[in-house]
Amino acid sequence: MGGTEAPRAIPAWRTALRWVAARVGGALLVVWLVATIVFFALRSSGDPLEAILGGPGSQAGPEAVEAARREYGLDQPLIVQYLLQLWRVGTLQLGDSYARRQPVADLIADQLPGTLLLAVLALALAWALAVAGAVVSTSARGRVGAVVNAVLRGVEVIATVMPGFWLGAVLILVFASTLGLLPATSQGSHPAGLVLPVVTLAVPIAGFLAQVSRDALLEADAAPFAVTARARGASEPAVLLRHTLRHAALPALALSGWAFGNLLSGAVVVEVLFARPGLGRLLQDAALARDVPLVIGAVTSVALMYVAVVVLTDIVELFVDPRLRGPRPAVLRAPDVAVGS
């Protein structure tokens, strides 16, 4: 037979099924890697029996040591302990904390809301700063615009390389110790205690998002659809809100999953610096005590939240960008290339 058949389009259900399978497979791989690395890292740093028996100063006798070893399965070969730990993670039965003698799930549930609130507020502030910087940068024209752009670019670069612990220490020194405007610690539920930790987390992320948003907004501002809208009489605010801002948000939106993961990891430093209770401080205490179930449970929870946010970000992208929806042409994927006969 001669001629060339038109390329087949991959059905939407197959595209969706591949998308879901890729995300679930990626989540399982992340959880397995995290649990494996944490388990062997903690076991290589010492015997977790010390945490069970109350720390280095414990005066437990040999019988108590052997009883604890049998109770927690530490008399089993290391590979058996590892597989049992993976089984607990896979079945979401995280066991009891060695040091605190409480269910790991309960300890995480108590501390998780505070850390999530901190990360969500920091991401929202980072987005607000990034969008505001991008809009100001693209709105300024002429020599003034060049100066504004140069200043904003410099601020963005400084923000991205600024260490969180250094920024937090400076904020405490200025706004708590010198001016006395805000509390240096973040204990309790008063909103003022959240300001400095949120700003500490948000500024470096805002620098990254602003760089991406500004470049995308400048590109969208010069695109044909924006020029056409202006030719039809649309005002600059209308072009911004109806056309260019949505296109400019896509690259930064794709980075939000990565940004949220950074905020969760950065929360460890911020919670310690501002004496704030949360998952970060819980994880630090557990790591120092070599509390294997609690460390694996906390780190796995963070990994699962990171994967969930990445998936959520992908879903939001599908709603924002219509080009990502619908079946893809088969010619875009090698295994599905339609070959003419």
Salt bridges, closest charged atoms under 4 A:
ASP47 OD2 - ARG69 NH2 3.46
GLU50 OE2 - ARG290 NH2 3.10
GLU156 OE1 - ARG214 NH2 2.58
ASP215 OD1 - ARG214 NH1 3.25
ASP221 OD2 - ARG141 NH2 3.81
ASP221 OD1 - ARG230 NH2 2.45
GLU236 OE1 - ARG141 NH2 3.98
GLU236 OE2 - ARG230 NE 2.62
ASP285 OD2 - ARG100 NH2 3.60
ASP314 OD2 - ARG23 NH2 2.43
ASP321 OD1 - ARG323 NE 2.94
ASP336 OD1 - ARG14 NH2 3.22
ASP336 OD2 - ARG18 NH2 3.08
